[in-house]
Amino acid sequence: MSEPTLHSRKHPVYICRENGWDVGTRLVGDEGSGPTVIEITGFGERTMLAKAISHQGKPVAWGESSWTLRCRDWTVAE
């Protein structure tokens, strides 16, 4: 079973380690406005970098930035 992300107080890097998510892993989560797919691009000591791949099924180019995992129930994208 995966470590839950929604409302987690853990730093994103710890959740990723516990779930086996590494650079290149794509995650999908919905904050209420449709699913967003991100790809993990790197880790700091406590932060996670990712780039958005799509939102509501449409490609996006939001660029790389730090991401929190606590606002959505993230799972590995199929």
C-alpha positions as CSV (number, residue, x, y, z in Angstrom):
1,M,0.0,0.0,0.0
2,S,1.3,3.5,-0.9
3,E,1.9,6.2,1.7
4,P,-1.0,8.6,1.3
5,T,-0.3,12.1,0.1
6,L,-3.5,14.1,0.7
7,H,-3.1,16.3,3.9
8,S,0.2,14.6,4.7
9,R,2.5,16.5,7.0
10,K,5.6,14.7,5.6
11,H,7.9,16.4,3.3
12,P,7.4,15.4,-0.4
13,V,10.8,13.7,-0.6
14,Y,10.0,11.4,2.3
15,I,6.7,10.4,0.8
16,C,8.4,9.7,-2.6
17,R,11.0,7.5,-1.0
18,E,8.4,5.5,1.0
19,N,6.4,4.9,-2.2
20,G,9.4,4.1,-4.4
21,W,8.8,7.1,-6.6
22,D,12.0,8.3,-8.2
23,V,13.1,10.8,-10.9
24,G,11.0,10.0,-14.0
25,T,8.0,8.7,-12.1
26,R,4.7,10.2,-13.4
27,L,2.0,11.0,-10.8
28,V,-1.6,11.9,-11.3
29,G,-3.8,13.8,-8.8
30,D,-7.0,15.8,-8.8
31,E,-7.4,18.9,-6.7
32,G,-11.0,19.4,-7.8
33,S,-10.4,20.9,-11.2
34,G,-9.6,17.8,-13.2
35,P,-6.6,15.5,-13.1
36,T,-3.0,16.8,-13.3
37,V,-0.1,14.6,-14.4
38,I,3.4,15.6,-13.2
39,E,6.8,14.0,-13.8
40,I,9.3,14.0,-10.9
41,T,12.5,15.7,-12.1
42,G,14.6,15.9,-8.9
43,F,14.9,16.0,-5.2
44,G,16.4,18.3,-2.6
45,E,16.8,17.5,1.1
46,R,13.0,17.9,1.7
47,T,11.6,19.2,-1.5
48,M,10.6,17.6,-4.8
49,L,11.0,19.1,-8.3
50,A,8.5,18.2,-11.0
51,K,7.2,19.4,-14.3
52,A,3.5,19.3,-15.3
53,I,2.8,17.1,-18.2
54,S,-1.0,17.6,-18.6
55,H,-4.1,19.0,-16.9
56,Q,-7.6,17.8,-17.7
57,G,-6.1,15.6,-20.4
58,K,-4.5,18.5,-22.3
59,P,-0.7,19.0,-22.5
60,V,0.7,21.9,-20.5
61,A,4.1,23.6,-20.4
62,W,4.2,25.0,-16.9
63,G,7.9,24.3,-16.5
64,E,9.8,22.7,-13.6
65,S,9.1,23.8,-10.1
66,S,8.9,22.5,-6.5
67,W,5.7,20.7,-5.8
68,T,3.8,19.8,-2.6
69,L,2.0,16.5,-2.5
70,R,-0.5,17.3,0.3
71,C,-3.2,19.0,-1.8
72,R,-4.1,15.9,-3.9
73,D,-4.2,12.2,-3.5
74,W,-1.3,11.4,-5.9
75,T,-0.9,8.0,-7.4
76,V,1.4,6.6,-10.1
77,A,0.0,7.5,-13.6
78,E,-1.0,4.6,-15.7
